[in-house]
Amino acid sequence: MTPAGLRQLQDLRRSLLHPPRQLRPQHTSEPATHSTQTVTATA
């Protein structure tokens, strides 16, 4: 296997074992001030 192929396998393995963290953490302690909206779509 070529070095480039091994590198891709290592990157894939690393991304599966250690997924990236969320950019915006969800805060559960905040009061729910946002109104819930229903989204509909027709095809």
Beta strands, then each sheet from edge to edge (+ up, - down):
end
